[in-house]
Amino acid sequence: MTRPRIQFRFVFILIVLLGFAVRELASEHRPSWLRPGLKLRAYVANTVDGTVSVVDLVSLRVLATVPVGPAPSGLRAHPTRKEIWGVSTQGGYVFVLDAPTNTVVARIPVGAQPFAVDFSPDGSRAYVAASGANSVVAIDCGSRQVIARARTGRRPWLARVTADGRTLAVTNRDDSTLQVFDAASLSPRATIPTAAQPEQFVLLDDGSIAFVAATGVNQLSVIDLRRNILLTELPLPGRPEALLLKPDGGELFVTVPDAHGLAIINTYTHEVADSIVLGAAPTRASLDAENSVLYVSDAAAGRVIPLDIEYRRMQTPIEVGERPGASHLDPGETHNLLLVVDEGSNDLAVIPAERSDSRSFITLIPLGNGPRDIAVKLF
């Protein structure tokens, strides 16, 4: 056999092997449930740059960097429209990003210092509390116009609507109250005292109970929204950072960075059921598709800690970038990808989460300066 023939076979085999390798890498990245023609994208607010990074989660690259205004935050994927909504805290407006074109199609003034957006269950309305204006507004998502406005207490922090779409609740940080409104008209119904400096809160699906994180006294206020009364105050081992309610409503997970751990609340008995030491500074968290593993960002250690919530056991930590914060699992039924925003290293960690043996295969995608919030959209 001549030397040219041997070289030809060698090159041919090399090309075939390279092709298999490329196909394997592509299948490793591409979510297995994503049908042809569908797009899966992550949107990350860069607070320093005033931009949103649009990341294609199939090709794992930044498609666009969209200017949205100063100090963007509170990103949310609209439940029915191909849109991403967020707020410009310094600009005092809500922005609407069209997902197919990656362009800002609306800026809606709402008042000074908004922090977050919440949607009605049918997606017809958006609600925003303006902390610097002591007000809350309702926005028609179709016309993108403010259709109702109401006065709140001092420094409203967050507005959330109940699952039936009838009731809106707002925490007033400086008044230490939870205010309840009719969601349709924004007419006030009740003002309920809480522990000092309430900020984050969650609502049970039936709208019966609100759990309010009081950052001034390291407590959790439990409020009956049917009788509009404070039921109890639960002591926490430190300042509460984030609240994550299990979908069945049975347990509430509260990250407490000061105490290096996690408090677990029994939502039926309104008691602290468990407290777990979990890393150096646990902050944000996400639940997997089976509601069995809680992925907790450890901001101080630069890793994500998977926690088996049934047996309260930590699994092998996943090393990511510097100062991990907000996280999100993709919206598929099996949650193929875990996404973690690294605030210190300005990147997005993309982690295959469907198999424990693949969690070491991490892609880091560069973002803008000061990434903070994340939303994911399938369209």
C-alpha positions in Angstrom: 0.0 0.0 0.0 1.4 3.4 -1.0 2.0 6.2 1.4 -0.6 8.6 -0.2 -3.3 5.9 0.3 -2.4 5.5 4.0 -2.4 9.2 4.5 -5.8 9.5 2.8 -7.3 6.8 5.0 -5.8 8.5 8.1 -7.3 11.9 7.1 -10.7 10.3 6.3 -10.9 8.5 9.7 -9.8 11.7 11.4 -12.6 13.7 9.7 -15.2 11.0 10.7 -14.1 11.1 14.3 -14.2 14.9 14.4 -17.7 14.8 13.0 -18.9 12.4 15.7 -17.2 14.6 18.4 -19.0 17.7 17.1 -22.3 15.9 17.0 -21.8 14.6 20.6 -21.0 18.1 21.9 -24.0 19.5 20.1 -26.3 16.9 21.6 -24.7 17.5 25.1 -25.6 21.2 24.9 -29.0 21.0 23.2 -31.9 20.3 25.5 -33.3 16.9 24.4 -36.9 18.0 24.6 -36.4 21.1 22.4 -38.2 20.6 19.1 -36.9 22.1 15.8 -38.0 25.7 15.3 -38.3 26.4 19.1 -36.0 28.9 20.7 -34.7 28.8 24.3 -33.0 31.9 25.5 -31.8 33.4 28.8 -32.0 37.1 29.6 -29.7 38.6 32.2 -29.9 42.2 33.5 -26.6 43.9 33.7 -27.1 46.6 36.4 -23.9 48.5 35.8 -24.1 48.6 32.0 -27.9 49.2 31.8 -28.3 46.4 29.4 -29.8 42.9 29.0 -27.7 40.1 27.6 -29.6 37.7 25.4 -28.1 34.2 25.6 -29.0 31.4 23.1 -29.1 28.2 25.3 -28.7 25.9 22.3 -25.6 27.5 20.8 -24.5 28.8 24.2 -23.5 32.2 23.0 -24.7 35.8 23.5 -26.9 36.8 20.6 -27.4 40.4 21.6 -26.7 43.0 24.3 -29.8 45.3 24.5 -29.6 48.7 26.1 -32.7 49.0 28.4 -31.8 51.9 30.8 -30.1 52.5 34.1 -30.1 49.8 36.8 -32.3 47.2 35.2 -33.7 44.5 37.5 -36.7 42.4 38.1 -36.7 40.5 34.8 -39.7 38.3 34.2 -40.8 36.3 31.2 -44.4 37.2 30.2 -46.6 34.1 30.7 -48.4 34.3 27.4 -46.6 36.8 25.2 -43.2 36.6 23.5 -41.9 39.3 25.8 -39.5 39.9 28.6 -40.5 42.5 31.2 -38.2 44.3 33.6 -37.8 47.6 35.4 -35.2 50.4 35.3 -34.9 51.2 39.0 -33.1 54.5 38.4 -35.2 55.4 35.3 -38.5 54.8 37.0 -40.1 52.8 34.2 -41.0 49.3 33.1 -39.4 48.1 29.8 -40.7 45.5 27.5 -38.3 43.4 25.4 -39.6 41.7 22.3 -38.1 38.2 22.3 -38.1 37.4 18.6 -36.4 40.7 17.6 -34.4 41.5 20.8 -35.6 45.0 20.8 -37.2 47.2 23.5 -40.7 47.9 22.2 -42.0 49.9 25.2 -41.0 52.0 28.2 -43.8 52.6 30.7 -43.3 55.2 33.4 -44.4 53.9 36.8 -42.8 56.1 39.4 -39.4 56.3 41.2 -37.5 53.2 42.2 -39.4 50.2 41.0 -37.7 46.9 41.8 -39.9 44.1 40.3 -42.8 43.1 38.1 -45.6 40.6 38.8 -48.2 39.3 36.3 -51.8 38.4 36.8 -52.4 34.6 36.2 -53.8 35.2 32.7 -51.0 37.6 31.7 -53.4 40.5 31.0 -52.0 42.8 33.7 -48.7 43.6 35.3 -48.2 45.1 38.7 -45.3 47.2 39.9 -44.6 48.9 43.2 -42.7 52.2 43.0 -40.7 52.4 46.2 -39.7 56.1 45.7 -43.2 57.3 44.9 -45.1 55.4 47.6 -47.5 53.9 45.0 -48.4 50.8 43.1 -49.6 50.6 39.5 -51.5 48.2 37.3 -50.5 48.0 33.6 -52.6 46.6 30.7 -50.1 44.2 29.0 -51.8 44.6 25.6 -51.9 48.4 25.4 -48.8 48.8 27.7 -50.6 51.6 29.5 -51.0 52.3 33.2 -54.7 51.7 33.9 -54.8 52.0 37.7 -52.7 53.6 40.4 -53.0 53.6 44.2 -51.2 55.1 47.2 -49.2 52.7 49.4 -47.3 53.1 52.7 -43.8 54.3 52.8 -41.2 52.5 50.6 -43.3 49.8 49.0 -40.9 47.0 48.2 -42.7 44.3 46.3 -46.2 43.7 44.8 -47.6 40.2 44.3 -51.0 39.0 43.0 -52.7 35.9 44.3 -53.2 32.9 42.0 -56.9 33.6 41.5 -56.0 37.1 40.3 -58.3 38.9 42.7 -56.0 40.2 45.4 -52.8 42.2 45.3 -50.4 42.4 48.3 -47.7 45.0 48.8 -45.0 45.1 51.5 -44.3 48.6 52.8 -40.7 48.5 54.2 -40.6 51.8 56.2 -44.1 51.3 57.7 -43.6 47.7 58.5 -46.9 46.7 57.0 -48.4 44.4 54.4 -51.1 46.2 52.4 -53.9 44.4 50.6 -55.7 45.7 47.5 -58.4 44.6 45.1 -56.4 43.6 42.1 -58.9 44.8 39.5 -59.5 48.4 40.9 -56.5 48.8 43.3 -58.9 49.9 45.9 -57.4 49.3 49.4 -58.8 46.5 51.6 -56.6 46.2 54.6 -53.2 47.2 56.2 -51.7 44.6 58.4 -48.7 45.1 60.7 -45.6 43.0 60.2 -42.2 42.7 61.8 -39.7 45.5 61.1 -38.7 46.2 57.5 -40.6 43.7 55.4 -39.2 43.1 51.9 -39.6 39.7 50.1 -42.8 37.7 50.6 -44.6 34.7 49.1 -48.3 33.7 48.9 -49.8 30.3 49.1 -51.6 29.3 45.9 -55.0 29.5 47.5 -54.3 33.1 48.6 -54.9 32.3 52.2 -51.5 33.0 53.8 -48.6 35.4 53.2 -45.1 34.7 54.5 -43.2 38.0 54.8 -39.4 38.3 55.4 -38.7 41.0 57.9 -35.1 42.0 57.4 -35.0 44.5 60.4 -35.5 41.9 63.1 -34.6 38.6 61.4 -38.1 37.2 61.5 -40.8 35.8 59.2 -44.3 37.3 59.6 -47.2 34.9 58.9 -50.3 36.7 57.8 -53.9 35.4 57.3 -55.1 37.2 54.1 -58.7 36.0 54.6 -59.1 37.5 58.0 -56.4 40.2 57.4 -54.5 39.5 60.7 -51.0 38.7 61.7 -50.9 35.1 62.9 -47.4 34.8 64.2 -43.8 35.9 64.0 -41.2 33.2 63.4 -37.6 33.8 64.5 -34.8 33.2 62.0 -31.1 32.6 62.7 -30.2 35.7 60.7 -31.3 38.2 58.0 -33.5 36.4 55.4 -32.3 36.7 51.9 -34.6 34.8 49.5 -37.8 32.8 49.9 -38.7 29.8 47.7 -42.0 28.0 48.1 -42.3 24.4 47.2 -45.0 24.0 44.5 -47.2 21.9 46.6 -47.2 24.6 49.2 -46.0 22.4 52.1 -42.6 23.9 52.7 -41.0 27.3 52.4 -37.2 27.5 52.1 -35.5 30.7 53.4 -31.9 31.4 52.8 -30.0 33.0 55.7 -26.5 34.1 54.6 -25.6 35.5 58.0 -26.1 32.1 59.6 -24.6 30.2 56.7 -27.7 28.2 56.2 -31.3 27.5 55.3 -34.4 27.7 57.4 -37.3 25.3 56.3 -40.8 26.4 57.3 -43.8 24.1 57.6 -46.5 26.1 55.9 -49.3 24.1 57.5 -48.3 24.5 61.1 -46.5 27.8 60.7 -43.4 26.6 62.4 -39.7 26.4 61.7 -39.4 22.7 60.8 -35.7 22.5 60.2 -32.5 24.6 60.0 -29.5 23.4 57.9 -26.0 24.8 57.8 -25.3 25.0 54.1 -22.1 26.6 52.8 -20.6 30.0 53.6 -23.2 32.4 52.3 -26.3 30.8 50.7 -28.3 33.4 48.8 -30.6 32.4 45.9 -32.1 29.0 45.0 -34.0 27.0 42.4 -36.0 23.7 42.6 -35.6 20.9 40.1 -38.5 19.5 38.0 -39.3 16.8 40.5 -39.2 19.2 43.4 -36.6 16.9 45.1 -33.4 18.9 44.7 -32.8 22.5 45.8 -29.9 24.2 44.0 -28.5 26.9 46.4 -26.0 29.5 45.3 -23.2 30.0 47.8 -22.0 33.5 47.0 -18.9 33.4 49.2 -17.6 30.0 48.1 -18.3 30.4 44.3 -20.3 27.2 44.0 -23.8 25.8 43.9 -24.9 23.3 46.5 -27.5 20.7 45.5 -29.7 19.7 48.5 -31.9 16.6 48.7 -34.8 18.3 50.4 -36.5 15.0 51.4 -33.5 13.6 53.3 -31.9 17.0 54.0 -28.6 15.8 52.5 -26.1 17.9 50.6 -24.8 16.5 47.3 -21.5 17.3 45.7 -21.1 21.0 45.3 -20.8 22.4 41.8 -18.0 24.9 41.3 -19.1 27.9 39.2 -17.9 31.5 38.8 -17.3 34.2 41.4 -20.2 35.3 43.6 -23.0 33.2 42.2 -26.5 34.6 42.8 -29.7 34.3 40.8 -30.4 30.9 39.3 -32.9 29.4 36.9 -33.8 26.0 35.6 -34.9 25.8 31.9 -38.7 25.6 31.5 -38.8 22.0 30.1 -40.5 19.2 31.8 -37.2 17.6 32.8 -35.1 20.8 33.4 -32.0 19.9 31.3 -30.1 23.1 32.2 -29.3 24.9 35.4 -28.4 28.5 34.9 -26.5 30.5 37.5 -25.6 34.2 37.3 -22.0 34.9 38.6 -22.2 38.5 39.8 -18.4 38.7 40.6 -17.0 37.2 37.4 -19.7 38.7 35.1 -20.7 35.4 33.5 -23.5 32.9 33.2 -22.7 29.3 34.3 -24.7 26.7 32.2 -24.8 23.4 33.9 -26.4 20.2 32.6 -28.6 19.2 35.5 -30.4 16.2 34.2 -27.6 13.8 35.0 -25.4 14.0 38.1 -22.4 12.7 36.3 -22.6 15.7 33.8 -22.6 18.5 36.4 -18.9 18.9 36.1 -19.3 19.9 32.4 -19.9 23.7 32.8 -20.0 26.4 30.2 -19.2 30.0 31.3 -20.7 32.6 29.0 -19.4 36.2 29.4 -22.0 38.8 30.2 -22.0 42.6 30.9 -21.0 44.3 34.1 -22.9 43.7 37.2 -25.3 40.9 36.1 -28.1 40.3 38.6 -31.5 39.0 37.6 -32.3 36.3 35.0 -35.4 35.2 33.1 -35.7 32.3 30.6 -38.1 32.2 27.7 -39.1 29.3 25.4 -40.8 30.4 22.2 
